[in-house]
C-alpha cells in the first residue's frame, strides 16, 4: 500500500519544484527590468587633469597634444 502513496508524494514534490522554478524565473525577470545599474556607459567614471572623478569624458586640449608629439620627436 505504500506504492501509490509514494507516487503521489513524488508527483507533488515535482510539481512544487516546477512551480518554485517558475516563480524564481519571474522574480529574475522583474529584477532585470527594474535594475538601477543601467548600461555600461552609465557606470564609467572619468578622472580629470586635477584628479577629480567626473561622469563626463575629458575634453582634449589641442595644445597638450601638440606638446606631447613635439617632445616625443625631439628624442
PQR file of N, CA, C, O and H, with PARSE charges and radii, in Angstrom:
ATOM      1  N   UNK A   1       0.792  -1.195   0.000 -0.4000 1.5000
ATOM      2  CA  UNK A   1       0.000   0.000   0.000 -0.0000 2.0000
ATOM      3  C   UNK A   1       0.844   1.273   0.000  0.5500 1.7000
ATOM      4  O   UNK A   1       0.318   2.366  -0.212 -0.5500 1.4000
ATOM      5  N   UNK A   2       2.104   1.143   0.228 -0.4000 1.5000
ATOM      6  CA  UNK A   2       2.961   2.323   0.239 -0.0000 2.0000
ATOM      7  C   UNK A   2       3.239   2.806  -1.177  0.5500 1.7000
ATOM      8  O   UNK A   2       3.606   3.967  -1.360 -0.5500 1.4000
ATOM      9  H   UNK A   2       2.531   0.255   0.400  0.4000 1.0000
ATOM     10  N   UNK A   3       3.076   1.952  -2.185 -0.4000 1.5000
ATOM     11  CA  UNK A   3       3.381   2.301  -3.569 -0.0000 2.0000
ATOM     12  C   UNK A   3       2.589   3.474  -4.101  0.5500 1.7000
ATOM     13  O   UNK A   3       3.200   4.444  -4.548 -0.5500 1.4000
ATOM     14  H   UNK A   3       2.778   1.009  -2.036  0.4000 1.0000
ATOM     15  N   UNK A   4       1.275   3.448  -4.082 -0.4000 1.5000
ATOM     16  CA  UNK A   4       0.502   4.567  -4.617 -0.0000 2.0000
ATOM     17  C   UNK A   4       0.753   5.876  -3.857  0.5500 1.7000
ATOM     18  O   UNK A   4       0.749   6.954  -4.451 -0.5500 1.4000
ATOM     19  H   UNK A   4       0.778   2.660  -3.719  0.4000 1.0000
ATOM     20  N   UNK A   5       0.968   5.775  -2.569 -0.4000 1.5000
ATOM     21  CA  UNK A   5       1.220   6.968  -1.773 -0.0000 2.0000
ATOM     22  C   UNK A   5       2.558   7.601  -2.166  0.5500 1.7000
ATOM     23  O   UNK A   5       2.669   8.824  -2.250 -0.5500 1.4000
ATOM     24  H   UNK A   5       0.972   4.899  -2.087  0.4000 1.0000
ATOM     25  N   UNK A   6       3.567   6.768  -2.404 -0.4000 1.5000
ATOM     26  CA  UNK A   6       4.874   7.284  -2.809 -0.0000 2.0000
ATOM     27  C   UNK A   6       4.782   8.003  -4.149  0.5500 1.7000
ATOM     28  O   UNK A   6       5.391   9.057  -4.333 -0.5500 1.4000
ATOM     29  H   UNK A   6       3.477   5.775  -2.336  0.4000 1.0000
ATOM     30  N   UNK A   7       4.034   7.444  -5.073 -0.4000 1.5000
ATOM     31  CA  UNK A   7       3.887   8.084  -6.382 -0.0000 2.0000
ATOM     32  C   UNK A   7       3.221   9.444  -6.248  0.5500 1.7000
ATOM     33  O   UNK A   7       3.609  10.399  -6.920 -0.5500 1.4000
ATOM     34  H   UNK A   7       3.539   6.588  -4.924  0.4000 1.0000
ATOM     35  N   UNK A   8       2.232   9.531  -5.393 -0.4000 1.5000
ATOM     36  CA  UNK A   8       1.535  10.796  -5.178 -0.0000 2.0000
ATOM     37  C   UNK A   8       2.486  11.839  -4.573  0.5500 1.7000
ATOM     38  O   UNK A   8       2.503  12.993  -4.999 -0.5500 1.4000
ATOM     39  H   UNK A   8       1.917   8.754  -4.847  0.4000 1.0000
ATOM     40  N   UNK A   9       3.262  11.426  -3.594 -0.4000 1.5000
ATOM     41  CA  UNK A   9       4.207  12.346  -2.945 -0.0000 2.0000
ATOM     42  C   UNK A   9       5.262  12.810  -3.940  0.5500 1.7000
ATOM     43  O   UNK A   9       5.601  13.993  -3.969 -0.5500 1.4000
ATOM     44  H   UNK A   9       3.249  10.487  -3.248  0.4000 1.0000
ATOM     45  N   UNK A  10       5.786  11.900  -4.754 -0.4000 1.5000
ATOM     46  CA  UNK A  10       6.785  12.268  -5.758 -0.0000 2.0000
ATOM     47  C   UNK A  10       6.211  13.260  -6.762  0.5500 1.7000
ATOM     48  O   UNK A  10       6.879  14.215  -7.160 -0.5500 1.4000
ATOM     49  H   UNK A  10       5.510  10.939  -4.730  0.4000 1.0000
ATOM     50  N   UNK A  11       4.971  13.025  -7.165 -0.4000 1.5000
ATOM     51  CA  UNK A  11       4.326  13.926  -8.116 -0.0000 2.0000
ATOM     52  C   UNK A  11       4.146  15.309  -7.499  0.5500 1.7000
ATOM     53  O   UNK A  11       4.389  16.320  -8.159 -0.5500 1.4000
ATOM     54  H   UNK A  11       4.428  12.249  -6.842  0.4000 1.0000
ATOM     55  N   UNK A  12       3.724  15.359  -6.244 -0.4000 1.5000
ATOM     56  CA  UNK A  12       3.535  16.637  -5.562 -0.0000 2.0000
ATOM     57  C   UNK A  12       4.862  17.392  -5.418  0.5500 1.7000
ATOM     58  O   UNK A  12       4.907  18.607  -5.609 -0.5500 1.4000
ATOM     59  H   UNK A  12       3.527  14.538  -5.708  0.4000 1.0000
ATOM     60  N   UNK A  13       5.933  16.681  -5.084 -0.4000 1.5000
ATOM     61  CA  UNK A  13       7.247  17.311  -4.955 -0.0000 2.0000
ATOM     62  C   UNK A  13       7.728  17.852  -6.297  0.5500 1.7000
ATOM     63  O   UNK A  13       8.295  18.943  -6.364 -0.5500 1.4000
ATOM     64  H   UNK A  13       5.897  15.693  -4.928  0.4000 1.0000
ATOM     65  N   UNK A  14       7.502  17.092  -7.358 -0.4000 1.5000
ATOM     66  CA  UNK A  14       7.913  17.535  -8.690 -0.0000 2.0000
ATOM     67  C   UNK A  14       7.143  18.792  -9.094  0.5500 1.7000
ATOM     68  O   UNK A  14       7.726  19.733  -9.633 -0.5500 1.4000
ATOM     69  H   UNK A  14       7.041  16.206  -7.303  0.4000 1.0000
ATOM     70  N   UNK A  15       5.840  18.808  -8.837 -0.4000 1.5000
ATOM     71  CA  UNK A  15       5.034  19.990  -9.156 -0.0000 2.0000
ATOM     72  C   UNK A  15       5.492  21.201  -8.342  0.5500 1.7000
ATOM     73  O   UNK A  15       5.522  22.323  -8.848 -0.5500 1.4000
ATOM     74  H   UNK A  15       5.367  18.044  -8.399  0.4000 1.0000
ATOM     75  N   UNK A  16       5.842  20.967  -7.096 -0.4000 1.5000
ATOM     76  CA  UNK A  16       6.304  22.049  -6.238 -0.0000 2.0000
ATOM     77  C   UNK A  16       7.630  22.617  -6.750  0.5500 1.7000
ATOM     78  O   UNK A  16       7.830  23.832  -6.740 -0.5500 1.4000
ATOM     79  H   UNK A  16       5.818  20.056  -6.685  0.4000 1.0000
ATOM     80  N   UNK A  17       8.537  21.736  -7.197 -0.4000 1.5000
ATOM     81  CA  UNK A  17       9.818  22.194  -7.747 -0.0000 2.0000
ATOM     82  C   UNK A  17       9.616  23.026  -9.004  0.5500 1.7000
ATOM     83  O   UNK A  17      10.259  24.061  -9.180 -0.5500 1.4000
ATOM     84  H   UNK A  17       8.374  20.750  -7.205  0.4000 1.0000
ATOM     85  N   UNK A  18       8.720  22.572  -9.880 -0.4000 1.5000
ATOM     86  CA  UNK A  18       8.448  23.303 -11.121 -0.0000 2.0000
ATOM     87  C   UNK A  18       7.858  24.677 -10.811  0.5500 1.7000
ATOM     88  O   UNK A  18       8.252  25.678 -11.408 -0.5500 1.4000
ATOM     89  H   UNK A  18       8.198  21.731  -9.736  0.4000 1.0000
ATOM     90  N   UNK A  19       6.924  24.716  -9.885 -0.4000 1.5000
ATOM     91  CA  UNK A  19       6.292  25.981  -9.511 -0.0000 2.0000
ATOM     92  C   UNK A  19       7.314  26.939  -8.900  0.5500 1.7000
ATOM     93  O   UNK A  19       7.313  28.132  -9.204 -0.5500 1.4000
ATOM     94  H   UNK A  19       6.604  23.902  -9.400  0.4000 1.0000
ATOM     95  N   UNK A  20       8.179  26.416  -8.046 -0.4000 1.5000
ATOM     96  CA  UNK A  20       9.202  27.243  -7.409 -0.0000 2.0000
ATOM     97  C   UNK A  20      10.171  27.796  -8.449  0.5500 1.7000
ATOM     98  O   UNK A  20      10.581  28.953  -8.353 -0.5500 1.4000
ATOM     99  H   UNK A  20       8.180  25.447  -7.800  0.4000 1.0000
ATOM    100  N   UNK A  21      10.542  26.988  -9.439 -0.4000 1.5000
ATOM    101  CA  UNK A  21      11.451  27.422 -10.502 -0.0000 2.0000
ATOM    102  C   UNK A  21      10.807  28.527 -11.340  0.5500 1.7000
ATOM    103  O   UNK A  21      11.473  29.497 -11.704 -0.5500 1.4000
ATOM    104  H   UNK A  21      10.209  26.048  -9.517  0.4000 1.0000
ATOM    105  N   UNK A  22       9.516  28.385 -11.646 -0.4000 1.5000
ATOM    106  CA  UNK A  22       8.816  29.402 -12.426 -0.0000 2.0000
ATOM    107  C   UNK A  22       8.742  30.729 -11.666  0.5500 1.7000
ATOM    108  O   UNK A  22       8.944  31.795 -12.248 -0.5500 1.4000
ATOM    109  H   UNK A  22       8.975  27.597 -11.351  0.4000 1.0000
ATOM    110  N   UNK A  23       8.453  30.658 -10.368 -0.4000 1.5000
ATOM    111  CA  UNK A  23       8.404  31.876  -9.559 -0.0000 2.0000
ATOM    112  C   UNK A  23       9.776  32.541  -9.498  0.5500 1.7000
ATOM    113  O   UNK A  23       9.880  33.767  -9.549 -0.5500 1.4000
ATOM    114  H   UNK A  23       8.289  29.792  -9.895  0.4000 1.0000
ATOM    115  N   UNK A  24      10.812  31.742  -9.388 -0.4000 1.5000
ATOM    116  CA  UNK A  24      12.171  32.272  -9.342 -0.0000 2.0000
ATOM    117  C   UNK A  24      12.525  32.961 -10.655  0.5500 1.7000
ATOM    118  O   UNK A  24      13.131  34.032 -10.647 -0.5500 1.4000
ATOM    119  H   UNK A  24      10.728  30.747  -9.346  0.4000 1.0000
ATOM    120  N   UNK A  25      12.155  32.362 -11.775 -0.4000 1.5000
ATOM    121  CA  UNK A  25      12.419  32.967 -13.082 -0.0000 2.0000
ATOM    122  C   UNK A  25      11.659  34.287 -13.246  0.5500 1.7000
ATOM    123  O   UNK A  25      12.192  35.247 -13.801 -0.5500 1.4000
ATOM    124  H   UNK A  25      11.662  31.491 -11.781  0.4000 1.0000
ATOM    125  N   UNK A  26      10.414  34.331 -12.760 -0.4000 1.5000
ATOM    126  CA  UNK A  26       9.635  35.565 -12.843 -0.0000 2.0000
ATOM    127  C   UNK A  26      10.271  36.671 -12.007  0.5500 1.7000
ATOM    128  O   UNK A  26      10.322  37.822 -12.441 -0.5500 1.4000
ATOM    129  H   UNK A  26       9.981  33.551 -12.308  0.4000 1.0000
ATOM    130  N   UNK A  27      10.754  36.334 -10.816 -0.4000 1.5000
ATOM    131  CA  UNK A  27      11.422  37.321  -9.967 -0.0000 2.0000
ATOM    132  C   UNK A  27      12.696  37.825 -10.634  0.5500 1.7000
ATOM    133  O   UNK A  27      13.034  39.004 -10.531 -0.5500 1.4000
ATOM    134  H   UNK A  27      10.713  35.399 -10.464  0.4000 1.0000
ATOM    135  N   UNK A  28      13.393  36.935 -11.310 -0.4000 1.5000
ATOM    136  CA  UNK A  28      14.628  37.309 -12.004 -0.0000 2.0000
ATOM    137  C   UNK A  28      14.337  38.316 -13.113  0.5500 1.7000
ATOM    138  O   UNK A  28      15.074  39.287 -13.286 -0.5500 1.4000
ATOM    139  H   UNK A  28      13.118  35.977 -11.393  0.4000 1.0000
ATOM    140  N   UNK A  29      13.263  38.082 -13.861 -0.4000 1.5000
ATOM    141  CA  UNK A  29      12.879  38.997 -14.943 -0.0000 2.0000
ATOM    142  C   UNK A  29      12.503  40.365 -14.374  0.5500 1.7000
ATOM    143  O   UNK A  29      12.889  41.394 -14.927 -0.5500 1.4000
ATOM    144  H   UNK A  29      12.665  37.294 -13.720  0.4000 1.0000
ATOM    145  N   UNK A  30      11.756  40.379 -13.277 -0.4000 1.5000
ATOM    146  CA  UNK A  30      11.349  41.641 -12.655 -0.0000 2.0000
ATOM    147  C   UNK A  30      12.574  42.407 -12.168  0.5500 1.7000
ATOM    148  O   UNK A  30      12.644  43.625 -12.332 -0.5500 1.4000
ATOM    149  H   UNK A  30      11.442  39.543 -12.827  0.4000 1.0000
ATOM    150  N   UNK A  31      13.540  41.710 -11.569 -0.4000 1.5000
ATOM    151  CA  UNK A  31      14.759  42.375 -11.097 -0.0000 2.0000
ATOM    152  C   UNK A  31      15.530  42.995 -12.249  0.5500 1.7000
ATOM    153  O   UNK A  31      16.043  44.107 -12.124 -0.5500 1.4000
ATOM    154  H   UNK A  31      13.483  40.720 -11.436  0.4000 1.0000
ATOM    155  N   UNK A  32      15.617  42.285 -13.379 -0.4000 1.5000
ATOM    156  CA  UNK A  32      16.339  42.816 -14.535 -0.0000 2.0000
ATOM    157  C   UNK A  32      15.652  44.054 -15.095  0.5500 1.7000
ATOM    158  O   UNK A  32      16.322  45.005 -15.499 -0.5500 1.4000
ATOM    159  H   UNK A  32      15.199  41.382 -13.480  0.4000 1.0000
ATOM    160  N   UNK A  33      14.326  44.050 -15.123 -0.4000 1.5000
ATOM    161  CA  UNK A  33      13.582  45.191 -15.657 -0.0000 2.0000
ATOM    162  C   UNK A  33      13.705  46.414 -14.753  0.5500 1.7000
ATOM    163  O   UNK A  33      13.725  47.544 -15.240 -0.5500 1.4000
ATOM    164  H   UNK A  33      13.782  43.277 -14.796  0.4000 1.0000
ATOM    165  N   UNK A  34      13.787  46.199 -13.452 -0.4000 1.5000
ATOM    166  CA  UNK A  34      13.812  47.310 -12.500 -0.0000 2.0000
ATOM    167  C   UNK A  34      15.208  47.623 -11.982  0.5500 1.7000
ATOM    168  O   UNK A  34      15.345  48.332 -10.985 -0.5500 1.4000
ATOM    169  H   UNK A  34      13.771  45.281 -13.057  0.4000 1.0000
ATOM    170  N   UNK A  35      16.233  47.115 -12.627 -0.4000 1.5000
ATOM    171  CA  UNK A  35      17.583  47.337 -12.121 -0.0000 2.0000
ATOM    172  C   UNK A  35      17.972  48.802 -12.256  0.5500 1.7000
ATOM    173  O   UNK A  35      17.657  49.456 -13.251 -0.5500 1.4000
ATOM    174  H   UNK A  35      16.121  46.539 -13.437  0.4000 1.0000
ATOM    175  N   UNK A  36      18.650  49.296 -11.254 -0.4000 1.5000
ATOM    176  CA  UNK A  36      19.080  50.695 -11.247 -0.0000 2.0000
ATOM    177  C   UNK A  36      20.458  50.854 -11.870  0.5500 1.7000
ATOM    178  O   UNK A  36      20.896  51.978 -12.116 -0.5500 1.4000
ATOM    179  H   UNK A  36      18.906  48.765 -10.446  0.4000 1.0000
ATOM    180  N   UNK A  37      21.145  49.757 -12.127 -0.4000 1.5000
ATOM    181  CA  UNK A  37      22.502  49.817 -12.653 -0.0000 2.0000
ATOM    182  C   UNK A  37      22.595  50.475 -14.006  0.5500 1.7000
ATOM    183  O   UNK A  37      23.502  51.273 -14.240 -0.5500 1.4000
ATOM    184  H   UNK A  37      20.790  48.844 -11.928  0.4000 1.0000
ATOM    185  N   UNK A  38      21.705  50.172 -14.879 -0.4000 1.5000
ATOM    186  CA  UNK A  38      21.706  50.777 -16.204 -0.0000 2.0000
ATOM    187  C   UNK A  38      22.737  50.146 -17.117  0.5500 1.7000
ATOM    188  O   UNK A  38      23.144  48.999 -16.933 -0.5500 1.4000
ATOM    189  H   UNK A  38      20.968  49.523 -14.689  0.4000 1.0000
ATOM    190  N   UNK A  39      23.145  50.919 -18.099 -0.4000 1.5000
ATOM    191  CA  UNK A  39      24.068  50.400 -19.096 -0.0000 2.0000
ATOM    192  C   UNK A  39      25.512  50.639 -18.675  0.5500 1.7000
ATOM    193  O   UNK A  39      25.787  51.288 -17.665 -0.5500 1.4000
ATOM    194  H   UNK A  39      22.814  51.851 -18.248  0.4000 1.0000
ATOM    195  N   UNK A  40      26.412  50.106 -19.461 -0.4000 1.5000
ATOM    196  CA  UNK A  40      27.836  50.224 -19.178 -0.0000 2.0000
ATOM    197  C   UNK A  40      28.293  51.678 -19.207  0.5500 1.7000
ATOM    198  O   UNK A  40      29.138  52.083 -18.409 -0.5500 1.4000
ATOM    199  H   UNK A  40      26.189  49.579 -20.281  0.4000 1.0000
ATOM    200  N   UNK A  41      27.738  52.459 -20.121 -0.4000 1.5000
ATOM    201  CA  UNK A  41      28.132  53.860 -20.241 -0.0000 2.0000
ATOM    202  C   UNK A  41      27.794  54.646 -18.977  0.5500 1.7000
ATOM    203  O   UNK A  41      28.497  55.597 -18.634 -0.5500 1.4000
ATOM    204  H   UNK A  41      27.052  52.130 -20.770  0.4000 1.0000
ATOM    205  N   UNK A  42      26.738  54.263 -18.292 -0.4000 1.5000
ATOM    206  CA  UNK A  42      26.356  54.956 -17.061 -0.0000 2.0000
ATOM    207  C   UNK A  42      27.276  54.612 -15.896  0.5500 1.7000
ATOM    208  O   UNK A  42      27.327  55.346 -14.909 -0.5500 1.4000
ATOM    209  H   UNK A  42      26.167  53.491 -18.571  0.4000 1.0000
ATOM    210  N   UNK A  43      27.995  53.517 -16.000 -0.4000 1.5000
ATOM    211  CA  UNK A  43      28.860  53.089 -14.909 -0.0000 2.0000
ATOM    212  C   UNK A  43      30.285  53.613 -15.030  0.5500 1.7000
ATOM    213  O   UNK A  43      31.060  53.489 -14.081 -0.5500 1.4000
ATOM    214  H   UNK A  43      27.954  52.920 -16.802  0.4000 1.0000
ATOM    215  N   UNK A  44      30.649  54.187 -16.157 -0.4000 1.5000
ATOM    216  CA  UNK A  44      32.014  54.646 -16.373 -0.0000 2.0000
ATOM    217  C   UNK A  44      32.250  55.954 -15.624  0.5500 1.7000
ATOM    218  O   UNK A  44      31.397  56.842 -15.620 -0.5500 1.4000
ATOM    219  H   UNK A  44      30.019  54.287 -16.927  0.4000 1.0000
ATOM    220  N   UNK A  45      33.415  56.061 -14.993 -0.4000 1.5000
ATOM    221  CA  UNK A  45      33.819  57.296 -14.326 -0.0000 2.0000
ATOM    222  C   UNK A  45      35.136  57.755 -14.942  0.5500 1.7000
ATOM    223  O   UNK A  45      35.994  56.935 -15.272 -0.5500 1.4000
ATOM    224  H   UNK A  45      34.108  55.340 -14.996  0.4000 1.0000
ATOM    225  N   UNK A  46      35.288  59.046 -15.093 -0.4000 1.5000
ATOM    226  CA  UNK A  46      36.494  59.629 -15.679 -0.0000 2.0000
ATOM    227  C   UNK A  46      37.224  60.443 -14.618  0.5500 1.7000
ATOM    228  O   UNK A  46      36.619  60.918 -13.657 -0.5500 1.4000
ATOM    229  H   UNK A  46      34.591  59.711 -14.826  0.4000 1.0000
ATOM    230  N   UNK A  47      38.520  60.595 -14.803 -0.4000 1.5000
ATOM    231  CA  UNK A  47      39.326  61.415 -13.910 -0.0000 2.0000
ATOM    232  C   UNK A  47      39.847  62.592 -14.711  0.5500 1.7000
ATOM    233  O   UNK A  47      40.478  62.407 -15.752 -0.5500 1.4000
ATOM    234  H   UNK A  47      39.012  60.210 -15.584  0.4000 1.0000
ATOM    235  N   UNK A  48      39.586  63.811 -14.229 -0.4000 1.5000
ATOM    236  CA  UNK A  48      40.058  64.987 -14.954 -0.0000 2.0000
ATOM    237  C   UNK A  48      41.526  65.254 -14.623  0.5500 1.7000
ATOM    238  O   UNK A  48      42.133  64.509 -13.854 -0.5500 1.4000
ATOM    239  H   UNK A  48      39.074  63.961 -13.383  0.4000 1.0000
ATOM    240  N   UNK A  49      42.091  66.302 -15.192 -0.4000 1.5000
ATOM    241  CA  UNK A  49      43.519  66.565 -15.027 -0.0000 2.0000
ATOM    242  C   UNK A  49      43.877  66.982 -13.604  0.5500 1.7000
ATOM    243  O   UNK A  49      45.054  66.987 -13.244 -0.5500 1.4000
ATOM    244  H   UNK A  49      41.598  66.908 -15.816  0.4000 1.0000
ATOM    245  N   UNK A  50      42.889  67.329 -12.794 -0.4000 1.5000
ATOM    246  CA  UNK A  50      43.132  67.691 -11.400 -0.0000 2.0000
ATOM    247  C   UNK A  50      42.939  66.505 -10.457  0.5500 1.7000
ATOM    248  O   UNK A  50      43.142  66.639  -9.250 -0.5500 1.4000
ATOM    249  H   UNK A  50      41.933  67.325 -13.086  0.4000 1.0000
ATOM    250  N   UNK A  51      42.553  65.355 -10.990 -0.4000 1.5000
ATOM    251  CA  UNK A  51      42.365  64.160 -10.178 -0.0000 2.0000
ATOM    252  C   UNK A  51      40.968  63.988  -9.627  0.5500 1.7000
ATOM    253  O   UNK A  51      40.741  63.108  -8.797 -0.5500 1.4000
ATOM    254  H   UNK A  51      42.389  65.247 -11.970  0.4000 1.0000
ATOM    255  N   UNK A  52      40.030  64.802 -10.064 -0.4000 1.5000
ATOM    256  CA  UNK A  52      38.639  64.686  -9.615 -0.0000 2.0000
ATOM    257  C   UNK A  52      37.899  63.682 -10.484  0.5500 1.7000
ATOM    258  O   UNK A  52      38.130  63.602 -11.691 -0.5500 1.4000
ATOM    259  H   UNK A  52      40.214  65.517 -10.738  0.4000 1.0000
ATOM    260  N   UNK A  53      37.011  62.919  -9.867 -0.4000 1.5000
ATOM    261  CA  UNK A  53      36.213  61.932 -10.591 -0.0000 2.0000
ATOM    262  C   UNK A  53      34.976  62.622 -11.149  0.5500 1.7000
ATOM    263  O   UNK A  53      34.255  63.305 -10.422 -0.5500 1.4000
ATOM    264  H   UNK A  53      36.823  62.984  -8.886  0.4000 1.0000
ATOM    265  N   UNK A  54      34.735  62.438 -12.451 -0.4000 1.5000
ATOM    266  CA  UNK A  54      33.573  63.035 -13.110 -0.0000 2.0000
ATOM    267  C   UNK A  54      32.858  61.980 -13.939  0.5500 1.7000
ATOM    268  O   UNK A  54      33.394  60.901 -14.190 -0.5500 1.4000
ATOM    269  H   UNK A  54      35.321  61.883 -13.041  0.4000 1.0000
ATOM    270  N   UNK A  55      31.647  62.304 -14.357 -0.4000 1.5000
ATOM    271  CA  UNK A  55      30.888  61.373 -15.192 -0.0000 2.0000
ATOM    272  C   UNK A  55      31.012  61.715 -16.669  0.5500 1.7000
ATOM    273  O   UNK A  55      30.552  60.955 -17.521 -0.5500 1.4000
ATOM    274  H   UNK A  55      31.212  63.181 -14.153  0.4000 1.0000
ATOM    275  N   UNK A  56      31.627  62.849 -16.982 -0.4000 1.5000
ATOM    276  CA  UNK A  56      31.779  63.269 -18.375 -0.0000 2.0000
ATOM    277  C   UNK A  56      33.199  63.002 -18.845  0.5500 1.7000
ATOM    278  O   UNK A  56      34.143  63.166 -18.072 -0.5500 1.4000
ATOM    279  H   UNK A  56      32.001  63.467 -16.290  0.4000 1.0000
ATOM    280  N   UNK A  57      33.370  62.595 -20.095 -0.4000 1.5000
ATOM    281  CA  UNK A  57      34.721  62.350 -20.595 -0.0000 2.0000
ATOM    282  C   UNK A  57      35.513  63.653 -20.659  0.5500 1.7000
ATOM    283  O   UNK A  57      34.938  64.724 -20.852 -0.5500 1.4000
ATOM    284  H   UNK A  57      32.603  62.462 -20.723  0.4000 1.0000
ATOM    285  N   UNK A  58      36.816  63.563 -20.499 -0.4000 1.5000
ATOM    286  CA  UNK A  58      37.623  64.780 -20.524 -0.0000 2.0000
ATOM    287  C   UNK A  58      37.649  65.398 -21.916  0.5500 1.7000
ATOM    288  O   UNK A  58      37.577  64.698 -22.926 -0.5500 1.4000
ATOM    289  H   UNK A  58      37.283  62.692 -20.342  0.4000 1.0000
ATOM    290  N   UNK A  59      37.754  66.715 -21.949 -0.4000 1.5000
ATOM    291  CA  UNK A  59      37.850  67.434 -23.212 -0.0000 2.0000
ATOM    292  C   UNK A  59      39.331  67.519 -23.559  0.5500 1.7000
ATOM    293  O   UNK A  59      40.132  68.028 -22.774 -0.5500 1.4000
ATOM    294  H   UNK A  59      37.813  67.285 -21.129  0.4000 1.0000
ATOM    295  N   UNK A  60      39.688  67.021 -24.732 -0.4000 1.5000
ATOM    296  CA  UNK A  60      41.086  67.038 -25.151 -0.0000 2.0000
ATOM    297  C   UNK A  60      41.483  68.449 -25.539  0.5500 1.7000
ATOM    298  O   UNK A  60      40.749  69.141 -26.244 -0.5500 1.4000
ATOM    299  H   UNK A  60      39.038  66.607 -25.369  0.4000 1.0000
ATOM    300  N   UNK A  61      42.639  68.865 -25.080 -0.4000 1.5000
ATOM    301  CA  UNK A  61      43.167  70.189 -25.392 -0.0000 2.0000
ATOM    302  C   UNK A  61      44.185  70.030 -26.519  0.5500 1.7000
ATOM    303  O   UNK A  61      45.123  69.244 -26.387 -0.5500 1.4000
ATOM    304  H   UNK A  61      43.236  68.303 -24.508  0.4000 1.0000
ATOM    305  N   UNK A  62      44.022  70.751 -27.609 -0.4000 1.5000
ATOM    306  CA  UNK A  62      44.909  70.627 -28.767 -0.0000 2.0000
ATOM    307  C   UNK A  62      46.338  71.029 -28.430  0.5500 1.7000
ATOM    308  O   UNK A  62      47.276  70.458 -28.987 -0.5500 1.4000
ATOM    309  H   UNK A  62      43.260  71.390 -27.716  0.4000 1.0000
ATOM    310  N   UNK A  63      46.532  71.985 -27.545 -0.4000 1.5000
ATOM    311  CA  UNK A  63      47.875  72.417 -27.182 -0.0000 2.0000
ATOM    312  C   UNK A  63      48.644  71.298 -26.495  0.5500 1.7000
ATOM    313  O   UNK A  63      49.836  71.123 -26.748 -0.5500 1.4000
ATOM    314  H   UNK A  63      45.770  72.449 -27.093  0.4000 1.0000
ATOM    315  N   UNK A  64      47.994  70.555 -25.647 -0.4000 1.5000
ATOM    316  CA  UNK A  64      48.660  69.460 -24.954 -0.0000 2.0000
ATOM    317  C   UNK A  64      49.054  68.367 -25.929  0.5500 1.7000
ATOM    318  O   UNK A  64      50.130  67.786 -25.790 -0.5500 1.4000
ATOM    319  H   UNK A  64      47.025  70.697 -25.442  0.4000 1.0000
ATOM    320  N   UNK A  65      48.221  68.073 -26.904 -0.4000 1.5000
ATOM    321  CA  UNK A  65      48.537  67.039 -27.882 -0.0000 2.0000
ATOM    322  C   UNK A  65      49.746  67.438 -28.721  0.5500 1.7000
ATOM    323  O   UNK A  65      50.597  66.600 -29.017 -0.5500 1.4000
ATOM    324  H   UNK A  65      47.347  68.545 -27.017  0.4000 1.0000
ATOM    325  N   UNK A  66      49.829  68.706 -29.105 -0.4000 1.5000
ATOM    326  CA  UNK A  66      50.956  69.170 -29.902 -0.0000 2.0000
ATOM    327  C   UNK A  66      52.242  69.111 -29.096  0.5500 1.7000
ATOM    328  O   UNK A  66      53.288  68.747 -29.635 -0.5500 1.4000
ATOM    329  H   UNK A  66      49.137  69.387 -28.865  0.4000 1.0000
ATOM    330  N   UNK A  67      52.187  69.461 -27.813 -0.4000 1.5000
ATOM    331  CA  UNK A  67      53.367  69.421 -26.965 -0.0000 2.0000
ATOM    332  C   UNK A  67      53.861  67.993 -26.793  0.5500 1.7000
ATOM    333  O   UNK A  67      55.067  67.750 -26.804 -0.5500 1.4000
ATOM    334  H   UNK A  67      51.337  69.757 -27.375  0.4000 1.0000
ATOM    335  N   UNK A  68      52.948  67.052 -26.637 -0.4000 1.5000
ATOM    336  CA  UNK A  68      53.336  65.654 -26.476 -0.0000 2.0000
ATOM    337  C   UNK A  68      54.008  65.132 -27.737  0.5500 1.7000
ATOM    338  O   UNK A  68      55.023  64.441 -27.656 -0.5500 1.4000
ATOM    339  H   UNK A  68      51.967  67.249 -26.628  0.4000 1.0000
ATOM    340  N   UNK A  69      53.455  65.453 -28.896 -0.4000 1.5000
ATOM    341  CA  UNK A  69      54.027  64.955 -30.143 -0.0000 2.0000
ATOM    342  C   UNK A  69      55.373  65.609 -30.426  0.5500 1.7000
ATOM    343  O   UNK A  69      56.264  64.955 -30.967 -0.5500 1.4000
ATOM    344  H   UNK A  69      52.631  66.015 -28.961  0.4000 1.0000
ATOM    345  N   UNK A  70      55.544  66.875 -30.077 -0.4000 1.5000
ATOM    346  CA  UNK A  70      56.813  67.562 -30.294 -0.0000 2.0000
ATOM    347  C   UNK A  70      57.883  67.037 -29.350  0.5500 1.7000
ATOM    348  O   UNK A  70      59.028  66.852 -29.763 -0.5500 1.4000
ATOM    349  H   UNK A  70      54.820  67.407 -29.638  0.4000 1.0000
ATOM    350  N   UNK A  71      57.534  66.793 -28.096 -0.4000 1.5000
ATOM    351  CA  UNK A  71      58.529  66.321 -27.136 -0.0000 2.0000
ATOM    352  C   UNK A  71      58.961  64.898 -27.465  0.5500 1.7000
ATOM    353  O   UNK A  71      60.099  64.527 -27.178 -0.5500 1.4000
ATOM    354  H   UNK A  71      56.604  66.943 -27.761  0.4000 1.0000
ATOM    355  N   UNK A  72      58.099  64.104 -28.049 -0.4000 1.5000
ATOM    356  CA  UNK A  72      58.436  62.737 -28.432 -0.0000 2.0000
ATOM    357  C   UNK A  72      59.364  62.693 -29.621  0.5500 1.7000
ATOM    358  O   UNK A  72      60.174  61.771 -29.722 -0.5500 1.4000
ATOM    359  H   UNK A  72      57.175  64.406 -28.283  0.4000 1.0000
ATOM    360  N   UNK A  73      59.281  63.658 -30.534 -0.4000 1.5000
ATOM    361  CA  UNK A  73      60.122  63.658 -31.726 -0.0000 2.0000
ATOM    362  C   UNK A  73      61.500  64.233 -31.448  0.5500 1.7000
ATOM    363  O   UNK A  73      62.420  64.022 -32.237 -0.5500 1.4000
ATOM    364  H   UNK A  73      58.623  64.407 -30.452  0.4000 1.0000
ATOM    365  N   UNK A  74      61.666  64.960 -30.338 -0.4000 1.5000
ATOM    366  CA  UNK A  74      62.957  65.548 -30.004 -0.0000 2.0000
ATOM    367  C   UNK A  74      63.965  64.495 -29.580  0.5500 1.7000
ATOM    368  O   UNK A  74      65.168  64.698 -29.741 -0.5500 1.4000
ATOM    369  H   UNK A  74      60.918  65.132 -29.697  0.4000 1.0000
ATOM    370  N   UNK A  75      63.517  63.408 -29.058 -0.4000 1.5000
ATOM    371  CA  UNK A  75      64.436  62.389 -28.526 -0.0000 2.0000
ATOM    372  C   UNK A  75      65.014  61.542 -29.579  0.5500 1.7000
ATOM    373  O   UNK A  75      65.802  60.644 -29.285 -0.5500 1.4000
ATOM    374  H   UNK A  75      62.540  63.242 -28.927  0.4000 1.0000
TER
END
